[in-house]
Amino acid sequence: MIEGAPFLLFLGGALLLNITPGPDMAFTLASAARGGARAGIAAAIGVGAGALGWTLATAVGLAAMLAASEHALNIIRIVGGLYLLYLAVRTMMEKPAPIGAEGRANPLQSFRAGALTNLFNPKVGLFFLAFLPGFANPEAGAVWLEIMTLGAIFSFTGTCVLVLVAFAAGALRRKLVESPKAQARMKTLSASVYGALGLYLLTSHAK
């Protein structure tokens, strides 16, 4: 398992990305606005469950690729780093706009919709494949187990953030979703995080 500076970088990057407004946060906000905190919390847990699904898919797929080629992890790290740099550039080029999302008032429906929306979003899968393997250390043990652990941490921190969002739905909707200035600041922060993580993967692991 990674430790020290790389782990702190992973955790810091995960937390910063978790607090960046996006479809998951918008859905949680909308669900909380329609059905109260319970619906919002259920939506947050559903999103976290979907993230765990992508974590499992990433771990299984990576294990298969490593079995086929011993250089697969380095290739994935390089491609992942380039993809994160692409996300940084694309994020900065996007025009600030309110994020529309239709929430669910029923907690069970909120959970199901949150999980399915996350699971069926291929962009989430691409991000996990780019982000998680870059912090795996083959010398520390089974890579697939490290991926599962890192993904679980990312999912947990993201769920915690969204649960807080559900409790403060009204204020956060105005400040983070409907405020152009807040969107611009968070866009810059998100792009910076993507760029820093991409450069880290390219400079620290490429051989």
LUMPAFI-43791 format. One record per residue (C-alpha): residue number from 1; residue in one letter; x, y, z. Coordinates in Angstrom, 3 decimals, decimal comma. Example, Ala and Ser with C-alpha at 12.3 -4.5 7.8 and 13.67 -1.06 7.14 Angstrom:
2
n/res/x/y/z
1/a/12,300/-4,500/7,800
2/s/13,670/-1,060/7,140
***
This chain:
207
n/res/x/y/z
1/m/0,000/0,000/0,000
2/i/1,291/3,482/-0,838
3/e/2,293/5,662/2,068
4/g/3,990/8,948/2,830
5/a/3,933/11,780/0,288
6/p/2,290/9,806/-2,582
7/f/-0,610/8,805/-0,323
8/l/-1,053/12,366/0,930
9/l/-1,093/13,548/-2,692
10/f/-3,711/10,935/-3,546
11/l/-5,853/11,831/-0,541
12/g/-5,543/15,562/-1,123
13/g/-6,357/15,186/-4,816
14/a/-9,323/12,965/-4,026
15/l/-10,751/15,435/-1,507
16/l/-10,322/18,406/-3,832
17/l/-12,009/16,564/-6,679
18/n/-14,778/15,400/-4,332
19/i/-15,693/18,973/-3,407
20/t/-15,704/20,184/-7,015
21/p/-19,310/20,694/-8,214
22/g/-20,371/18,196/-10,868
23/p/-23,274/15,932/-11,865
24/d/-23,051/13,841/-8,674
25/m/-23,203/16,915/-6,439
26/a/-25,985/18,436/-8,520
27/f/-28,039/15,241/-8,244
28/t/-27,489/15,098/-4,482
29/l/-28,494/18,738/-4,130
30/a/-31,618/18,232/-6,234
31/s/-32,617/15,097/-4,317
32/a/-32,158/16,862/-0,976
33/a/-34,158/19,832/-2,245
34/r/-37,033/17,559/-3,301
35/g/-37,073/14,953/-0,548
36/g/-35,094/16,438/2,311
37/a/-31,837/15,341/3,877
38/r/-32,790/11,636/3,830
39/a/-33,233/11,628/0,059
40/g/-30,005/13,588/-0,383
41/i/-28,049/11,216/1,833
42/a/-29,487/8,224/-0,029
43/a/-28,384/9,817/-3,304
44/a/-24,881/10,343/-1,884
45/i/-24,625/6,715/-0,786
46/g/-25,863/5,592/-4,202
47/v/-23,163/7,630/-5,927
48/g/-20,592/6,059/-3,593
49/a/-21,874/2,588/-4,455
50/g/-21,499/3,375/-8,136
51/a/-17,918/4,502/-7,528
52/l/-17,178/1,187/-5,822
53/g/-18,535/-0,579/-8,881
54/w/-16,084/1,297/-11,104
55/t/-13,318/0,529/-8,607
56/l/-14,021/-3,192/-8,909
57/a/-14,114/-2,972/-12,709
58/t/-10,810/-1,082/-12,711
59/a/-9,159/-3,609/-10,380
60/v/-10,354/-6,621/-12,389
61/g/-9,442/-5,053/-15,721
62/l/-6,028/-3,977/-14,488
63/a/-5,311/-7,427/-13,092
64/a/-6,101/-8,934/-16,497
65/m/-3,853/-6,441/-18,293
66/l/-0,987/-7,032/-15,863
67/a/-1,299/-10,762/-16,436
68/a/-0,931/-10,147/-20,171
69/s/1,980/-7,700/-19,965
70/e/4,394/-6,741/-17,206
71/h/4,662/-3,263/-18,734
72/a/0,891/-2,681/-18,654
73/l/0,950/-0,669/-15,419
74/n/3,532/1,808/-16,724
75/i/1,596/2,187/-19,979
76/i/-1,615/2,828/-18,059
77/r/0,141/5,368/-15,852
78/i/1,462/7,298/-18,833
79/v/-1,881/7,241/-20,655
80/g/-3,643/8,113/-17,406
81/g/-1,340/11,068/-16,815
82/l/-1,995/12,376/-20,325
83/y/-5,747/11,916/-19,848
84/l/-5,672/13,895/-16,603
85/l/-3,779/16,700/-18,358
86/y/-6,463/16,622/-21,066
87/l/-9,131/16,930/-18,363
88/a/-7,274/19,943/-16,934
89/v/-7,267/21,720/-20,303
90/r/-10,877/20,775/-21,074
91/t/-12,048/21,935/-17,655
92/m/-10,445/25,365/-18,108
93/m/-12,014/25,736/-21,552
94/e/-15,540/24,924/-20,393
95/k/-17,908/27,844/-20,023
96/p/-19,414/28,256/-16,538
97/a/-23,061/27,194/-16,587
98/p/-25,608/26,025/-14,039
99/i/-25,631/22,252/-13,688
100/g/-29,107/20,908/-14,246
101/a/-30,180/17,786/-12,425
102/e/-33,512/16,266/-11,523
103/g/-33,434/14,745/-8,070
104/r/-35,537/12,008/-6,509
105/a/-37,722/12,606/-3,460
106/n/-37,918/8,964/-2,391
107/p/-34,724/7,757/-0,599
108/l/-34,753/4,348/-2,314
109/q/-35,215/5,958/-5,711
110/s/-32,483/8,467/-4,874
111/f/-30,058/5,671/-4,004
112/r/-30,876/3,671/-7,131
113/a/-30,644/6,679/-9,445
114/g/-27,376/7,825/-7,877
115/a/-25,781/4,408/-8,296
116/l/-27,025/3,848/-11,849
117/t/-26,136/7,342/-13,022
118/n/-22,591/6,837/-11,779
119/l/-22,239/3,279/-13,082
120/f/-23,489/4,097/-16,567
121/n/-21,298/7,170/-16,997
122/p/-18,266/6,035/-19,063
123/k/-16,417/9,233/-18,133
124/v/-16,333/8,028/-14,532
125/g/-14,799/4,732/-15,665
126/l/-12,146/6,529/-17,695
127/f/-11,285/8,747/-14,748
128/f/-10,916/5,795/-12,378
129/l/-8,710/3,954/-14,875
130/a/-6,555/7,064/-15,246
131/f/-6,429/8,042/-11,574
132/l/-6,226/4,924/-9,396
133/p/-3,507/2,801/-11,096
134/g/-1,074/5,713/-10,985
135/f/-0,812/5,386/-7,216
136/a/-0,467/1,600/-7,058
137/n/2,865/0,177/-5,911
138/p/3,503/-3,359/-7,267
139/e/6,311/-3,849/-4,755
140/a/3,903/-3,428/-1,844
141/g/1,630/-6,329/-2,790
142/a/-1,236/-7,232/-5,094
143/v/-2,016/-4,283/-7,362
144/w/-5,703/-5,160/-7,640
145/l/-6,033/-5,042/-3,846
146/e/-4,336/-1,642/-3,733
147/i/-6,726/-0,375/-6,414
148/m/-9,696/-1,616/-4,398
149/t/-8,347/0,098/-1,274
150/l/-7,668/3,401/-3,032
151/g/-11,048/3,279/-4,751
152/a/-12,785/2,597/-1,448
153/i/-11,030/5,603/0,106
154/f/-12,017/7,809/-2,839
155/s/-15,607/6,577/-2,636
156/f/-15,742/7,089/1,130
157/t/-14,406/10,646/1,023
158/g/-16,729/11,486/-1,865
159/t/-19,734/10,066/-0,033
160/c/-18,856/12,040/3,102
161/v/-18,664/15,255/1,077
162/l/-21,999/14,581/-0,614
163/v/-23,651/13,762/2,722
164/l/-22,550/17,172/3,992
165/v/-23,927/18,656/0,777
166/a/-27,268/16,966/1,467
167/f/-27,438/18,572/4,914
168/a/-26,643/22,025/3,526
169/a/-28,494/21,667/0,227
170/g/-30,054/25,119/0,011
171/a/-26,951/27,173/0,704
172/l/-24,663/24,982/-1,394
173/r/-27,034/25,035/-4,354
174/r/-26,905/28,816/-4,413
175/k/-23,176/29,152/-3,732
176/l/-21,739/26,265/-5,762
177/v/-24,226/25,589/-8,543
178/e/-25,936/28,886/-9,262
179/s/-23,022/31,279/-8,621
180/p/-20,865/31,977/-11,716
181/k/-18,000/33,258/-9,521
182/a/-18,008/30,114/-7,382
183/q/-18,129/27,957/-10,512
184/a/-15,155/29,819/-11,985
185/r/-13,105/29,358/-8,802
186/m/-13,967/25,679/-8,527
187/k/-13,230/25,201/-12,230
188/t/-9,740/26,625/-11,740
189/l/-9,214/24,468/-8,665
190/s/-10,413/21,339/-10,448
191/a/-8,211/21,991/-13,485
192/s/-5,209/22,584/-11,221
193/v/-5,790/19,292/-9,421
194/y/-6,158/17,374/-12,686
195/g/-2,997/18,972/-14,031
196/a/-0,955/18,337/-10,885
197/l/-2,024/14,691/-10,717
198/g/-1,336/14,191/-14,418
199/l/2,171/15,633/-14,120
200/y/2,810/13,502/-11,037
201/l/1,905/10,311/-12,883
202/l/4,043/11,238/-15,894
203/t/7,122/12,322/-13,960
204/s/7,081/9,871/-11,073
205/h/6,219/6,574/-12,775
206/a/7,121/6,776/-16,463
207/k/10,110/4,562/-17,255
***
